């Protein structure tokens, strides 16, 4: 009996970071760059983002998933920077709400610490409750906005990668039509990629409570994170290509 169709469709995206010519060395380069980002802010991760954009671009063109060589570092940096800015724009509303909530909390905490003992209990407790409320609302609404932004972001990045145009990521109607034309596929991809992220988090929490694994957690989490990013870039790029083909069909 053959494999189910869904497994046949997903298998190449899960397999390509692990199998192929010189795949181990190319995978280790990505892991090393992510590890370097712990010491050098942003710059090493931009090369990784650029590599992911190129994986996605190849997928949008219908190419078979593969770990291609790390080359054209200037192109990787350019693609990575543009992808980083696009992601920042999408996440900016949620980040602003988070920062406002945290800022209000720290400001109220500071004012609470400056209240004199002679003042009324209401004056003492009000800054505390305002701070806690702002922290709770800021984190809740902020994380919700970040989560909502992450839903259309892969399609916007795929449209940017396919068109090789920064502005294409903000042609909302074009990539939204692609999502609508292949809604089930994108839903499955979000579940799959979300599951990989959740598994990485769970394993990380389990490692956190063991002394040895807690020390090794960065070394264990980096390969898992890079693998998940590669799978997501390839899968969403492939789904974008399918959706774009459906949009181009007569009567679509």
C-alpha positions in Angstrom: 0.0 0.0 0.0 1.4 3.4 -1.0 1.9 6.3 1.4 -1.1 8.7 1.8 -1.0 11.7 -0.6 -0.4 14.2 2.3 2.7 12.3 3.4 4.0 12.2 -0.1 3.5 16.0 -0.4 5.1 16.9 2.9 8.0 14.3 2.9 10.4 16.2 0.6 10.1 19.3 2.8 11.0 17.4 6.0 13.7 15.3 4.3 15.8 17.9 2.3 17.6 19.4 5.3 18.8 15.9 6.3 19.6 14.2 3.0 21.5 15.2 0.0 25.0 16.1 -1.3 27.1 17.9 1.3 24.0 18.6 3.3 25.7 18.1 6.7 28.3 20.9 6.1 25.7 23.3 4.7 23.4 22.6 7.6 26.2 23.2 10.1 27.0 26.6 8.5 23.5 27.8 9.2 23.7 26.5 12.7 27.1 28.2 13.2 25.6 31.5 12.0 22.7 31.2 14.3 25.0 30.5 17.2 27.2 33.5 16.3 24.1 35.7 16.6 24.2 35.1 20.3 27.5 37.1 20.4 27.1 39.4 17.3 23.6 41.0 17.2 21.5 40.6 14.0 24.2 40.4 11.4 24.9 36.6 11.3 21.2 35.9 11.5 20.6 38.1 8.4 22.6 35.6 6.3 20.4 32.8 7.6 17.3 34.8 6.8 18.7 35.4 3.3 19.4 31.7 2.9 15.8 30.9 3.9 14.5 33.5 1.4 16.4 31.7 -1.3 15.0 28.3 -0.2 11.6 29.8 -0.4 12.3 31.5 -3.8 13.3 28.1 -5.3 10.2 26.6 -3.9 8.0 29.3 -5.4 9.6 28.5 -8.8 8.6 24.8 -8.4 12.2 23.5 -7.8 12.7 20.3 -5.7 13.7 21.2 -2.1 17.5 21.0 -1.6 20.2 22.4 0.7 22.0 24.5 -1.9 25.5 25.9 -1.4 26.2 29.0 0.7 27.3 31.5 -2.0 26.7 35.1 -3.1 27.0 36.3 0.5 26.1 39.8 -0.6 22.8 38.5 -2.1 22.1 36.5 1.1 22.7 39.7 3.2 20.4 41.7 0.9 17.6 39.2 1.0 18.0 38.6 4.7 17.8 42.3 5.5 14.7 42.8 3.4 13.0 39.8 5.0 14.0 41.1 8.5 12.5 44.5 7.8 9.3 43.0 6.3 8.9 40.8 9.4 9.5 43.8 11.7 6.8 45.8 9.9 4.3 43.0 10.4 5.2 42.5 14.0 5.6 46.2 14.9 2.0 46.8 16.2 2.3 43.9 18.6 5.8 45.0 19.7 4.7 48.6 20.3 1.8 47.4 22.5 4.2 45.1 24.4 6.7 47.9 24.9 4.0 50.4 26.0 2.7 47.8 28.5 6.1 47.2 29.9 7.0 50.9 30.0 3.8 51.7 31.8 4.5 48.9 34.3 8.0 50.1 35.1 6.9 53.7 35.3 4.0 52.8 37.7 6.4 50.6 39.8 8.8 53.5 40.0 6.0 55.9 41.2 4.9 53.3 43.6 8.3 53.1 45.2 8.3 56.9 45.5 5.0 57.1 47.4 5.6 58.3 51.0 4.2 56.4 54.0 2.0 59.4 55.0 -0.1 59.1 51.8 -3.4 57.3 51.7 -3.7 53.6 50.9 -5.5 54.4 47.6 -2.5 56.5 46.5 -0.2 53.7 47.5 -2.1 50.9 45.8 -3.3 52.7 42.7 0.1 52.8 40.9 0.6 49.1 41.7 -2.7 48.0 40.2 -2.3 50.3 37.2 1.1 48.8 36.6 -0.1 45.2 36.9 -3.1 45.9 34.6 -0.9 47.6 31.9 1.6 44.7 32.1 -1.2 42.1 31.7 -3.0 44.0 28.9 0.2 44.8 27.1 1.5 41.2 27.1 -1.9 39.7 26.2 -2.8 42.1 23.4 0.8 42.4 22.2 1.3 38.6 21.9 -2.1 38.3 20.2 -1.2 40.9 17.6 2.2 39.1 17.0 0.4 35.8 16.6 -2.1 37.3 14.2 0.7 38.9 12.2 2.5 35.6 11.9 -0.5 34.1 10.0 -0.2 36.1 6.7 3.6 36.8 7.1 4.7 33.6 5.3 2.6 34.4 2.2 3.9 38.0 2.2 7.5 36.7 2.4 6.8 34.1 -0.3 5.4 36.9 -2.6 8.5 39.0 -1.9 10.8 36.1 -2.6 9.0 35.2 -5.8 8.9 38.7 -7.1 12.3 39.6 -5.7 10.8 43.0 -4.7 10.5 44.5 -1.2 7.3 46.3 -2.1 5.7 43.0 -3.2 5.4 42.0 0.5 2.9 44.8 1.0 0.8 44.1 -2.1 -1.8 42.7 0.3 -4.5 41.9 -2.2 -2.2 39.8 -4.4 -0.8 37.5 -1.7 -4.1 37.4 0.1 -5.7 36.0 -3.0 -3.0 33.3 -3.0 -3.9 32.4 0.6 -7.6 32.2 -0.2 -7.0 30.0 -3.3 -5.1 27.4 -1.2 -6.5 28.1 2.3 -6.5 24.4 3.4 -2.9 24.0 2.4 -1.8 27.1 4.3 -3.7 25.9 7.3 -1.9 22.6 7.2 1.4 24.3 6.9 0.7 26.6 9.8 -0.2 23.6 11.9 2.9 21.7 10.8 5.3 24.6 11.4 3.6 25.5 14.7 3.9 21.9 15.8 7.7 22.0 15.1 8.0 25.2 17.1 6.0 23.7 20.0 8.0 20.5 20.0 11.2 22.6 20.2 9.8 24.6 23.1 8.7 21.4 25.0 12.0 19.7 24.5 13.7 23.0 25.7 11.6 23.1 28.8 12.4 19.5 29.6 16.1 20.2 29.1 15.8 23.2 31.4 15.1 21.1 34.4 18.2 18.9 33.9 21.6 20.4 34.8 23.5 18.9 31.9 20.9 19.4 29.2 20.2 22.9 30.4 23.9 23.8 29.7 23.6 22.2 26.3 20.2 23.7 25.4 21.6 26.4 23.1 23.5 23.8 21.1 20.5 21.5 21.0 17.9 24.2 20.2 19.8 25.9 17.3 19.8 22.8 15.0 16.1 22.2 15.8 15.2 25.9 15.1 17.2 26.0 11.8 15.6 22.7 10.7 12.1 24.1 11.5 12.8 27.3 9.6 14.1 25.4 6.5 11.0 23.2 6.5 8.7 26.2 6.9 10.4 28.2 4.1 10.3 25.3 1.7 6.7 24.3 2.5 5.2 27.8 2.4 7.1 28.5 -0.8 5.6 25.4 -2.4 2.1 26.3 -1.2 2.5 29.8 -2.6 3.3 28.4 -6.0 0.2 26.1 -5.8 -2.0 29.0 -4.8 -0.5 31.4 -7.4 -1.2 28.8 -10.1 -4.8 28.5 -8.9 -5.3 32.3 -8.9 -4.0 32.4 -12.5 -6.5 29.8 -13.7 -9.5 31.0 -15.7 -12.5 31.8 -13.5 -10.4 31.8 -10.3 
